[in-house]
Amino acid sequence: MEQFVVQYVCYYLQDLGYIHNNPVKRGYVDKAIHWRYSSARNYMEQYGLLNICTLRQVWHAFPRGSVGTRL
């Protein structure tokens, strides 16, 4: 089960990095946190335009062992 969680988190972070870096790759901004509608600011613990739930918030909401085998 822990291996699944680790693989899921790695995949999630890889996708998140891809999404956050799209405006940078297109040349719209210099840094992902400069894109107005990006959640990158939230992940850098800065105020963002959009209210999102970060992986860290989810992780702390469900302490180890509290979810059982459903995670």
C-alpha positions in Angstrom: 0.0 0.0 0.0 2.8 2.5 0.9 4.4 1.8 -2.5 1.1 2.8 -4.2 1.0 6.0 -2.2 4.6 6.9 -3.1 4.0 6.2 -6.8 0.8 8.2 -6.7 2.5 11.2 -5.0 5.4 11.1 -7.5 3.0 11.0 -10.5 0.9 13.8 -9.0 4.0 16.0 -8.5 5.2 15.3 -12.0 1.9 16.3 -13.5 1.7 19.3 -11.3 5.1 20.5 -12.4 4.2 20.0 -16.0 1.0 22.0 -15.6 2.7 24.8 -13.6 5.5 25.1 -16.2 3.3 25.4 -19.3 3.0 29.2 -19.1 6.8 29.4 -18.7 7.5 27.2 -21.6 5.1 29.2 -23.8 7.0 32.4 -22.8 4.0 34.1 -21.1 5.9 34.5 -17.8 9.4 34.0 -16.4 8.3 32.0 -13.4 5.3 29.7 -12.8 4.2 31.7 -9.8 3.8 34.8 -12.0 1.0 33.2 -14.0 -2.2 34.8 -12.6 -4.4 31.7 -12.7 -1.7 29.2 -11.6 -1.9 27.2 -8.4 1.9 27.4 -8.2 1.6 30.3 -5.8 -0.5 28.2 -3.4 2.1 25.5 -3.5 4.8 28.1 -2.7 2.6 29.0 0.4 1.8 32.4 -1.1 -1.6 33.9 -1.7 -3.1 32.8 -5.0 -6.0 34.1 -7.0 -7.7 30.7 -6.8 -8.5 28.9 -3.6 -7.2 25.3 -3.9 -6.4 22.4 -1.6 -2.8 21.5 -1.9 -1.3 18.0 -1.5 0.2 19.2 1.8 -3.2 20.1 3.2 -4.6 16.8 2.1 -1.7 15.0 3.6 -2.1 16.7 7.0 -5.9 16.2 7.0 -5.5 12.4 7.0 -2.7 11.4 9.4 -0.9 8.1 8.7 -3.2 5.2 9.5 -6.4 7.2 9.7 -7.6 6.3 6.2 -7.0 2.6 6.3 -6.5 0.7 3.1 -8.7 3.1 1.0 -5.8 5.5 0.3 
